[in-house]
Amino acid sequence: MAKLDVGVFIRATPERVWEVISDLPAQASWMVDVRKLEVTSEQRSGAGTLVEVTSELFGLPLVKDTMLITTWQPPLRYDVKHQGQFTGTGAFILEAAPGGTVFRWLEDFRPPFGPLGELGFKLIVGPHMRRVFTRSLANLRRLAELAT
């Protein structure tokens, strides 16, 4: 399994950060690798919502993912189950801290191509994704802090 765990301190309340992350269609405005994001279920948010995402990998729109939101606990966390090319789980976790919020983005998934995919993730894809997620979290921080 491949794992990513990135985080950032945001000078805004968990409620304010939740406002930004829970606006599913607007996630493309802060996630730097997202090229297309569409809520495909009748339900528009919360547990049970389905989201189709096309993301870039090394500048190419290669990753197609279907995510099912499995946990929705405002303003603390939401979890997804990846059901596309990558299978596994992801989570956004918010924790109140003095002066703001600690935000963590966790991913635990199985890359395609078995052991070869896991090796590629460890050596090439994982470090790239960590940089992309870090840039995305900087964007999230700026958006959440704008209204404070």
Secondary structure, DSSP 8 states (H G I E B T S, - for coil): -EEEEEEEEESS-HHHHHHHHT-GGGGGGT-TTEEEEEE-SSS-SSTT-EEEEEEEETTEEEEEEEEEEEEEETTTEEEEEEESSSEEEEEEEEEEETTEEEEEEEEEEE-TTHHHHHHHIIIIIHHHHHHHHHHHHHHHHHHHHHT-
